[in-house]
Amino acid sequence: MTKSKHSYHFKKSHFAFPYTIISIIFVIVPLLILVYYAFTDKYTGGFTLNNFSMFGEGSLWITLGISFLMAFLTTLICFLLAYPLAIALCKINANRRFILVMIFVLPMWINSLLRIYSVKLLFNDFLLIDRGFFLSLIGMVYDFFPFMLLPIYTILSQMNNSYFEASTDLGANPYKTFMKVKLPLSIPGIVSGVLMVFMPAVSTFAINDILGSSQYWLFGNEIYFWFQKGLYNIGSAFAFIMLVLILISVAISSALNKIVDPRSKSLKSRGETL
Amino acid sequence: MAEKTKVKEEAISENKKTKKENKNLVNKNLNKSKSLTTNNIDTKNNIITSQKENIENNEEVKDKAKKLDSIIKIKNVTKVFDGITVIDDLTLSIKRGKFVTLLGASGCGKTTLLRMIAGFETPTTGTIYIEEQEVTDIPPYKRPVNTVFQKYALFPHLNVFKNIAFGLKLKGLPEDLKKDIEKYKQEQKGLLSFFKVKNYARKLKNSYILEKVKKALKMVNLEGYGYRNINTLSGGQQQRVAIARAIVCEPKVLLLDEPLGALDLKMRKEMQIELMNIHKNLGITFVYVTHDQEEALTMSDEIVVLNDGVIQQIGTPKKIYDEPANAFVADFIGQSNILTGTMVKDFTLKFLGTTFECLDKGFDKNEPVDIVIRPEDIEVYPEGSTKGQLEGKVISSCFKGTFFQMEIETQGYEFTVQSTVEAKQNTKVKLGFTPNGIHVMRKLRSINEFVGRMTSPTTVEFCGGEWEVETKENEFEKGDEVKVKVGFRDIELMDDENDGVIGANVTQSLYKGEYNQVQIYTDTDEDFYVVTTDEWDMNDRVGVKIKPNAIILEKIIEEVEDETKEDD
């Protein structure tokens, strides 16, 4: 038995190699290109901030506002629909529950564009409702709903019943038990649900293209427009702004998550010792 | 019920006693007043004071009666889960201020009983009273009890302080603080008074809660841990937080559901002592659920032994250990030798072919009985000694620190003996039994009894099976309700369930000398007792077979049923 033959040891971290390569090619490099384009002139290739000059105009901010309003409403409606549903699903016995969860998750397996076209058909041809802001909203809620439901359902179904028993035992009625125990404990699920819905909703343009009215644009439409025109530098600048805004909202959500996470230090800091 | 009246009687008799004493005092004083006419006024005063004392004494007696009163009453409670009876018509009262343990193997219904007291389960039938108030259908948050859960159930999103303060924040402030706020409210005038009062009340409540939590932390020896996070604590520390969280609410009864089950042995021993101290300091009633008989014997004022949702015995640890009510309790509590014998007459008992003296009486002549002898109650003498009644051979001997544990065979029965005197393996010894070391118990049941229905003149249905029986001609008709009796020895158990008429699970197997007494549980929720020489293990699945001529049938006549109803 010679050791030299087996000198190469396969480590667990080596399994990450394929994906690392993919992410370098499709995520890191494009991001660098995007940043490069955003800050350079189309013709000279030198550094410039001119690509951002469009943001001086008010109309662009309105577009941005509409995008965030749309994403916010989508997230809110999804949450209001998903949370009670997740609670109800947890109360159903295990066999039937699986089937019901499947029914809600099933649409995820169908291409989202196909689903949006079917919504369009349903509303335009059968219900004779024309495209517009609210139809677009309905389409987005329909499209992103499973992404809100799944994380909330997962966290609620794993929650130990003894917490609620302890709460009622200590004198909390069902409402207080919900507010003081169930809701705080489900915040990690809510946060990931919100992220999963808000992020794609704020940058979408396809749904709005199909269902929305032509009177307004979303930020996603704007980015799409510039790239389509071949003005990559301006498009990149727009995409860069979107990226920053998304990063800010992620930072806010994770800060929110930290407040309720028991492992965070924020709970500890108090002058007094007990 | 009987216990309650007993308590009352005690209280009354004490009351009478003090009255008598006071009367004597008054008489004495009267005598004094006769003899000492000059001190007339003084003596009158004396009489008055003594009368006052009398009143005070009466109140004391009342207080005492209240203390001895039962705080929880459970009346005819039955709980059925998915067709399985977990608690069977159970009646129990728990005395104020006691440390009461519900003891039983897993699945005996002890936790269900506790959860019904806490309010997490509602009884299928029956009623539960706490402090004379019916709470059967009252939700947990309105009951004056708090629970320490088996797996702590501490809120992971709150730190130690907030966990303990959880119940306090929900509770209202005590009366004196409310008055304080009211006073402050009247003093305040002007636009901002509303906010000022709010602020004042908030501050007062916070300091009140802080004070309370500090006290609770001190009680469970966790000072300085207030702002720690729950997941940074060890199991023992989490347990303490759980206890603090419950006691800080000042419940009238503290319910503990196997609170020490998840701790290691050393930690468990420490917590046992701490829990006993907490109980002593608080003076409230503890209801403690455990399957650990040693824990129960160490900690409790009173033990309730449960099996299959039925109370087997209630008593002090000493009583339960020394005088087990039946073979189940004897087997469950401590090590014991269980034999079968016959009661020849009062104070005389016969087992293993030898007659012994005992302290029991009131049995029928030659009534078969169960006998329990604790391993430490058997004396070991060398061979040929004049002391000792039985001769035996040492099968094995093992040193256990403070004593030797020996297996000694006598006429086919293996006694477990604990003695400070060692007897070597394979030597012959004599075993000595003293009258107070022999505990005689009525047999739980001498025959299996069921209610069945004739499916034809020669077949009867009971316990979910159809059995062939030997009957006289025209004795029974199809559809007759019958009482079925089967002797312990007439039941045959089969390895293969399909060989028997019905299938059943072995729930208990007791070795009783020459034979095993096996208890089996049918799918229709009924018990069979079987005496067999074969050995069966718990949870074995067996087939049950009974010879046709061994099934005794009795027709149930409706009149008889009516009579029994009236008797009830």
Interface residues (C-beta under 8 A of the other chain):
Chain A: N160 S162 Y163 E165 A166 S167 T168 D169 L170 G171 A172 N173 K176 K180 V181 P184 L185 V260 D261 P262 R263 L267 K268 R270 T273 L274
Chain B: A118 G119 F120 P139 P140 Y141 V145 N146 T147 F149 K151 A153 L154 F155 P156 H157 L158 N159 V160 F161 F166 G167 L170 K171 L210 V213 K214 L217 E223 G224 Y225 G226 Y227 R228 N229 I230 N231 R245 A246 C249
